């Protein structure tokens, strides 16, 4: 279809395209035209006098015959509604666990047809449960697997999500912890899972050592694979109970990461034991909205007092909403 456009030499085209985008007059419903020497940038309206002044000499306003931009169909175009799902690597997890099998199959089919990055669609059969915080799944469609590689902040995490815990929903939180770490620090990740905290911290901040502990042998299997996959240095992966392992590293940690929000309070004595004087505990909890922090701070103070130490609360924040009126919180506490 014929439309007004800006004609510009290819090699001078990018700043002009950016300017049109900023002015919100680049017509994205049409494909940018191109020939050997020129780009033809379609306009949604005529530029006002002066709008393209800085490019007056290299541009020309002409009419050009454009092709329509092909809009890729989205799942909602095929289904008539937007399905809720979470993506881990190339696996989509359906979030509505009450779906009947016919509706789950329709959604899975739409996802596989429209999202080239998705190869498998799973429906969780249980919530995250048990000491190892894992779920059971049913394969709804696609490649029948629960193993994948998830990419996050330049790191890769291989995981079988039916055998070890992993969620991309904590990615922002993981990057927030980064800002607390300094080069040369020693970090103990008491509940490391497949390594998303340990590996990100080790890769980004040059700590002198990261001790990554998990009790789930499958999580530690993937943790070790992920350390290699990411060429992460200075991580010691340990399969064991954080309470027992803490005794071996008493007084060594500048930072202790306690990402076991339902039960972290049971491990506070070990976390205090791990910290150097002035070391920081990153404590996660699940708390009700009418008592977001106070009970948890009391528990941290109690553990410190039992060890004859003091606490300075440095930061407290909501990480995400967990359930109605329940929040996943984090408290940063210095143990003096
Ligand atoms: N930090 C990881 C992440 O962000 O993906 C994993 C967090 S997951 C909520 C908690 C982890 O703690 C699980 O991998 C579980 O196996 C581990 N865990 C539970 N009890 C433990 C214990 N007593 N000692 C060490 N690890 C434990």
Boltz pocket constraint, residues with backbone or C-beta under 6 A from the ligand:
constraints:
  - pocket:
      binder: B
      contacts: [[A, 131], [A, 132], [A, 133], [A, 164], [A, 165], [A, 166], [A, 167], [A, 170], [A, 190], [A, 191], [A, 192], [A, 193], [A, 194], [A, 195], [A, 196], [A, 197], [A, 213], [A, 214], [A, 215], [A, 216], [A, 219], [A, 240], [A, 241], [A, 242], [A, 243], [A, 259], [A, 260], [A, 261]]
      max_distance: 6.0
